[in-house]
């Protein structure tokens, strides 16, 4: 089944080329993109099953034998990330098609959007499958170049300004990563991850610490960990809703994935474990304090995104099987839930005309379905039982208690505080945007209020939609958001098997030998 390994990268790239040839034929572009991403989900699911049974699956690109050539490796961690990322990108694509069709494609011009979106997907998949540091860099650059285009769709002043900040920060992190790659190659003579396992172990401790610190700095910027996260709240909320959703769900998690991969495979038990725990605590607490202070739904969600990256670093910093497995589980959970919430925020903006909390109100009455689509993943993000967010946090808390160290207990306390503040932030959004009386400036919702304020003078009113909400929410946007809500609930239903997969992946990462032996069956040269 190794021939399946490169398909999650190859299919989106071929799909991007085909959609470029279909410029001017939006219907054909849509079908090509949907077919490619649906096939990617199927291939990723197959790789997850096969890697669970047969161990890591390896392909030598171009027939060049490792370490001379680049290898793609689908172990359980990579395959699990492929499955959830492909499923999320498919749902977001459906959402964007619904939004583009309803808006006349102003926000998502089909001639540009589809090929760029597929290139982004290919970059994400390549990063997950890469068995080589330079190919990991290539994967980052592919997805970042595509993200530059997606972030500035519409070419508004706000988006161009935010895109400029994003480009500068991304180029800086890429430069640091490239310098780190050069230093690793100079010190070891290879960039193959499996071969680096032995060669890095043979280096002096101080040199290993420098290389580890350089890689952590580059990946920390990409993952938006504190204090390297100031760029994110100003960049993500300005993009179209589907772009913001896929960025929030996936791009930072590629950085987290790179941290997990390098910290366990290349630098196990390193001296940065305590640093990771400190950074995790600061990321959780500072991020959620930023969220509490926001008055805009998208910016609030952007800060919760930063905050919950800290939970993942918590598990990585513990360097235990339980901590790492809980971190992997939480990554899967967070990709799904954070994407769902940003899609719901797009629906809130469409229905209420804004995402500013002081201009919203009454959405629970005006659009009960939208209220449900926001309420369920919001509770999941806050970690309310029995949702997957609660289960992931419970695993991390248990791992911290089992560790017993002062830093671990500090992280447990910080995690509980962050969870409570997340619930407070989400409850505030619910009270202001959904529960209180409609704001007069909301589309249709304020007609009665305005009429009362003018002593009963008749006010013009547009004909409401059949459901009486006043603004029609496109079915594709509703359906794709609902699908992700269901997927989030499904993570709770299959939490046991998912934790088993996460535990197996964590054990393989900590042992390191399954990965190395899959790439070099006869031993690393």
C-alpha positions, -999 to 999 in steps of 0.1 A, spaced: 0 0 0 30 23 -1 19 37 -34 -9 55 -16 16 76 5 23 104 -20 -13 107 -32 -24 133 -6 3 156 -20 1 147 -57 -37 147 -61 -42 183 -48 -13 195 -70 -28 179 -101 -62 192 -91 -48 227 -88 -33 225 -123 -66 212 -137 -86 240 -120 -62 265 -135 -70 251 -170 -107 254 -162 -107 292 -155 -140 306 -167 -158 273 -159 -166 276 -122 -189 246 -120 -162 223 -134 -137 239 -110 -159 232 -80 -164 195 -90 -127 190 -95 -119 205 -61 -146 185 -43 -136 153 -60 -99 157 -52 -105 165 -15 -130 137 -11 -104 113 -26 -77 127 -3 -100 119 27 -104 84 15 -67 79 9 -58 94 43 -82 71 61 -67 41 43 -32 52 53 -43 55 89 -57 19 89 -27 4 71 -1 23 93 -19 10 124 -16 -26 111 17 -26 92 36 2 109 50 33 91 47 33 53 76 47 34 80 59 -2 114 71 -17 105 99 -40 118 95 -75 133 61 -66 162 77 -50 173 56 -20 173 73 14 192 92 26 203 105 -8 166 110 -18 136 124 -1 113 101 17 76 104 26 66 86 58 31 78 68 32 67 104 1 68 127 7 104 137 11 117 101 -18 96 89 -41 108 117 -32 144 109 -39 138 72 -74 124 80 -86 153 101 -70 180 79 -84 165 47 -119 162 63 -117 198 75 -105 212 42 -133 194 24 -160 209 47 -144 244 45 -144 241 7 -181 233 6 -187 263 29 -166 286 6 -186 274 -24 -218 283 -7 -205 317 3 -190 324 -31 -222 315 -49 -243 336 -26 -220 366 -28 -215 365 -65 -179 353 -58 -166 386 -45 -150 370 -15 -138 338 -32 -132 344 -69 -133 309 -83 -106 314 -109 -81 321 -81 -96 304 -51 -97 268 -61 -62 262 -74 -47 282 -45 -68 263 -20 -57 229 -34 -20 241 -34 -25 249 3 -39 214 10 -9 199 -8 15 219 13 -2 208 45 -1 172 35 35 174 24 45 188 58 28 160 76 44 132 54 78 147 51 107 125 64 133 151 56 139 185 72 143 203 39 112 187 25 94 199 56 106 234 48 93 230 12 59 219 26 58 250 48 67 273 19 40 257 -4 13 263 22 26 297 31 27 310 -5 -9 298 -10 -19 314 23 -6 348 12 -30 347 -18 -59 335 2 -54 360 30 -56 390 7 -86 379 -14 -107 409 -22 -76 432 -20 -91 455 6 -69 479 25 -74 460 58 -65 426 42 -35 439 24 -22 454 57 -28 422 76 -13 402 47 18 423 48 23 416 85 16 379 79 41 378 51 69 395 71 64 372 101 62 341 79 94 351 60 112 356 93 102 322 106 111 306 72 145 323 73 152 310 109 141 275 98 164 276 67 194 287 88 186 259 113 185 234 84 219 247 72 234 243 107 219 208 111 234 197 77 268 213 86 269 194 119 256 160 107 259 158 69 222 148 65 187 161 67 169 128 67 149 126 100 156 89 105 193 93 99 194 124 122 183 103 151 218 87 156 238 116 143 223 142 165 227 120 196 264 119 188 268 157 189 280 176 220 251 187 242 256 224 237 255 221 199 224 199 201 208 226 223 216 253 198 201 233 169 170 224 190 165 260 200 167 273 164 141 247 152 118 255 182 120 292 175 111 287 138 82 263 146 71 284 176 65 314 153 45 292 129 25 277 158 18 311 173 31 303 208 36 331 233 55 355 230 57 348 192 19 351 186 12 388 184 8 386 146 -21 362 146 -50 382 160 -43 410 135 -40 387 105 -66 359 106 -98 379 114 -95 401 83 -97 372 58 -129 358 44 -146 334 68 -136 301 51 -100 313 48 -99 323 84 -114 289 94 -89 268 75 -60 290 87 -71 287 124 -77 250 121 -47 239 102 -18 263 97 -8 267 134 -12 229 139 14 222 112 38 242 134 27 221 165 31 189 144 67 199 136 74 206 172 60 172 182 79 154 154 113 170 161 111 171 199 103 133 201 123 120 172 154 142 171 157 157 206 141 133 231 145 142 268 163 175 258 170 204 281 142 224 266 114 203 283 111 228 312 112 257 287 83 241 268 63 238 299 69 275 308 60 286 273 29 264 274 17 280 307 23 315 293 6 307 260 -25 294 278 -30 322 303 -19 352 283 -39 340 253 -71 335 272 -67 368 290 -65 384 256 -97 366 245 -116 379 276 -107 414 267 -120 413 231 -152 428 219 -152 411 184 -161 375 179 -133 367 154 -106 384 175 -118 366 206 -117 333 188 -82 341 175 -70 346 211 -86 313 222 -67 297 193 -34 310 207 -44 300 242 -52 264 234 -19 259 216 -6 259 251 -25 227 259 -7 209 231 28 222 242 19 210 278 16 174 266 48 177 245 68 192 273 59 164 297 77 139 274 56 110 287 34 86 268 2 99 284 11 135 280 20 131 243 -10 110 235 -33 135 252 -16 163 232 -21 144 199 -58 138 208 -61 175 216 -46 185 183 -73 165 165 -100 179 187 -88 215 183 -84 214 145 -121 204 142 -136 226 169 -117 258 161 -125 255 124 -162 250 132 -163 281 155 -147 303 128 -172 290 102 -200 298 127 -185 332 132 -188 337 95 -225 328 97 -229 352 126 -214 380 106 -237 372 77 -268 371 98 -260 399 122 -241 421 97 -211 423 121 -190 403 145 -187 432 169 -204 422 201 -218 456 207 -237 454 174 -252 420 179 -280 405 198 -310 382 197 -295 356 173 -308 327 193 -344 339 186 -337 352 151 -318 321 139 -321 291 163 -301 268 140 -272 292 140 -274 293 178 -270 256 179 -241 256 154 -222 280 177 -233 267 211 -222 230 207 -186 236 195 -183 265 220 -191 242 249 -166 217 234 -139 243 232 -145 252 269 -141 216 279 -176 209 292 -182 172 298 -187 149 280 -173 165 249 -139 157 234 -124 190 247 -131 178 283 -116 144 275 -84 158 260 -79 182 289 -86 154 314 -58 134 298 -34 163 300 -43 170 337 -38 133 345 -5 133 328 5 165 347 -6 149 380 13 117 372 45 138 366 42 154 400 68 181 393 63 218 403 61 229 367 36 201 359 14 211 387 16 248 376 5 237 341 -24 217 356 -35 249 375 -30 270 344 -50 246 323 -79 246 347 -79 284 349 -77 287 311 -106 263 307 -127 284 332 -118 317 314 -126 301 280 -161 292 294 -164 328 306 -154 342 272 -178 319 253 -206 327 278 -200 364 272 -204 359 234 -235 339 239 -251 365 262 -243 395 241 -247 380 206 -274 354 210 -293 360 242 -300 397 247 -324 417 227 -316 423 190 -294 454 182 -312 481 162 -285 481 135 -288 444 127 -304 435 94 -342 432 98 -338 425 136 -340 461 146 -371 471 126 -394 468 156 -371 487 178 -367 515 152 -405 517 148 -410 520 185 -384 548 187 -403 568 160 -436 567 179 -450 540 158 -442 556 124 -442 529 98 -407 518 87 -398 501 55 -392 464 59 -378 439 35 -396 407 30 -382 380 53 -372 346 42 -397 317 47 -382 308 81 -387 343 93 -351 351 100 -350 381 78 -317 370 62 -312 338 43 -282 318 53 -270 297 23 -277 260 27 -241 250 18 -227 272 45 -251 259 71 -247 222 59 -209 223 60 -208 239 94 -233 214 107 -211 186 93 -182 198 113 -204 201 144 -213 165 139 -177 156 134 -168 173 166 -195 152 184 -182 121 167 -148 127 183 -166 123 216 -183 91 205 -151 75 193 -129 90 220 -118 56 232 -105 43 198 -91 77 190 -71 77 223 -59 43 215 -45 55 181 -30 86 199 -14 64 225 1 40 198 14 71 179 29 85 211 46 52 220 61 49 185 73 85 187 90 79 221 105 46 210 118 62 177 129 27 164 96 20 144 102 52 124 139 46 119 135 9 110 108 17 85 130 41 66 162 20 70 153 -16 74 189 -26 73 200 1 97 208 38 92 240 44 73 
